Amino acid sequence: MMTTTQDLIHYHAPNTRSTAVLILLEELGAQYHAHLLNMQAGEQRQPAYLAINPMGKVPAIKHGDAIITEQVAIFIYLADLYPEVGLAPKIGDPLRGSYLRWTAFYGSSFEPAIVDRALKREPGGQAMSPYGDFDSVFKTLTDQLAKGAFMLGDQFTAVDILWGTALTWVTQFQLIPALPLIQAYIDRVNARPLVVKARAKDAEIAAAQV
């Protein structure tokens, strides 16, 4: 039997990396079921959820028999699942490579660099570090943001939800400076009506779990 988009389940806890997936689902106009987890109550460590993600982390999605974990993988999967929305350049589009590059760069370089910086931890030697050094990562990001309104220039894509959400968080916690270039980008992403709607929904979920 063919899997349909109605078979989509989003395993979600508010105010986590899963919030970005919630925003993406809203932008995609996806039909999905939200399976809420109360992380304060430790529900992510119960056997029922560990069967979905043995790491006990959110986000995760289940689409028919397919289970996808890891935020970057989920973004790629979901944006491709709704090609008609246009949040992911299609294979053959010259922007596809850049789209995948900046999606992967977030998980493979930026987030590890941010974690090391937040913990005041040395990244290790260049040959061992997944990202090299923080200054290079930060300059690579800001150089790209300087090229246009969004990560791929003038075209808004799923990668902007990933980066917009992440940069909102890391600037709020002062893990990177909110340079005018970065703040303007954050503001553009967060001003989108469906982003506002998703954040309000997330806040309601969080309030109900207190």
N, C-alpha and C positions, 0 to 999 in steps of 0.2 A: 504494500500500500504506500502511495506517495506521501511523504511528510509535507504538511502544509504549515504556513506561518502561524496558524491557530494553535499548533502543538508546542508553542514556545513558552518556556518557563524561565523566569528570571529569579535567581536566588539572590536576595538583596537584604542588606542592612544599611540603614541611613548613615550619612556622614562618614562614608568610607569610600574606597576606590569604586565601589559599586554605584555610587551616585552618578558617575560619568556614564555608566551603561544605562542607567535610568534616563538620563538626558538624551542619550543617543536613541533609545527606544521611542521617546516622545518625538524627536525630530524625524524619525523614520515613519511615524504613524503606525507603529507595529501593533499587532494584536498579540497580547501575551498575558500570561498569568504571573502575578508577583507572589513568590513564596518568600515571606518575610522571616528574617532571622533576628532574634534579639541577642546581640553579642554580649551585652552586659549579663545576661542570664546564661551565657555559655552555650547557646543552642548550636553554634557553629562547630562545637566539639562533640556533639552527640552522634551516635552511630548512623542515624538517618541521613545527616548531612555529610558525614565523613565518607559515606558511600558515593556521594556526588563529587566531593573534593577531599581527598585524604589529607590535604594540607590544612583543612579547616579554615579556609579563607574565602572571602567574597571578593569580586563577583564570580558567579558561575551561571551558565545557562544550559538548559536541556532542550533540545529540538528534536522531537521524535526520539530515536534511540541514540542520538549524538549528544555527548556531554562535552562542553567546552569550558575550560577554566583559563586563567591568565587574561588580564585585562586587554592586552594588545591583541591576542588571538580572538577574543570576543568581539572587539571592534572590527577587525577585518571580516570576520564571519558575518556579523549582523549587517554591516553596510553592503556587503555583497549579496545578502539575502533579499534586499529590497533595491534592486538596480534601478527601478523606475523612479526612485526618489532622487538619485543622482548625488549621493553623498560619498561615493567611491568611484574614482576614474576606472573605467573598464579596461580589461586586458587589451592591449593594442593602443590605448590612449597614451600619448607621450607623457602625461602627468602621472601615470600609474606607478612608474618607478619612484618618482619623488614622493608620492603618497605613501608607498610602502617604506621608503627610507625614513621619513619623519615619524611614521608610526612606530617602527622598530627602534629608532633612535631614542624615543622616550623611554622605553622599557630597558634597553640594553646599555644606555649611556647616562641619560639624564637622571633617572631615578636612583641608580646606584651612586652617582656622584652626589646627589642631594642627601642621601642617607649617610654617606661618609661625612659629609660636611656638617650635618645636624648632630652627629655623634662625636664630632671633632676627632675623627679617625683617619689616620693616614691611608691613602688608597693603595699603597704598596708600589712596587716597581712598575715601570711602564710596560714591561713584558707580561706582568701578571694582572694588572688592573684591567677591568672590562672597558674602562672609558679613558684611561690615560691620566688626565689631570682636570680638575674642576674648571680652571680658567679657559681651557680649550673648549670644553663642553659648553660653557656659558657663552663664549664668543661665537661658537658655531650656531647656537640658537638665536642670539640677537642679530647676527648677520642675516639669517634667514628671515626673521621678522621684519627687518628693514626693507625687504624686497617688495612688500605689498601688504594689503589689508589682512590677509590670512596666510597660513603656512605655505599654500601653493599659489600665492599671488592674490588675484582678485576672486578666486573661486573658493567658496566655503565648502569644506568637506568634513567627514567624520573625524579626521585627524585634528581639526580645530576644537572639537568637543573634548577630545583627549587632552590636548595641550591647554585649552582655556580653563578646564576644570583643575588641572594640576597646577597651573601657574596662579590661579586664584588662591589655592591652598598654600602654596609655598611662600607667596608674598605676604599672606595674612600672618603666617608664622615667622616672617622675616628671615627665611632661609636663603632667599635671594633678594636683591634690592628691587623695589618696584620702580624701575626706570620708566620714564615717560613712554618709551617705545613699548615696554611690556604692559604697563597699565592700560594704555590705549587699546592694545590687543585684547586684554582681559575684558575691558568694558564693551568692546564690540561683540564678543562672544556672549557675555552675560546679558546683553540687552535684547537678545533674540527672544521673541515671545514664548517659544516652546521651552527655552532654557529657563526662563522665569517660572513657567508653569511647572516644570519638573522639579525645580528647587523648592517651590512651595509644597509640592506633594511630598518631597523628601522630609521637609520640616514637619509636616503633619504626622508622618510615620514616626519620626524621632520623638515627637511630643507624646504620642500614644504609647511609646515604650517606656516612658519614665515611670 
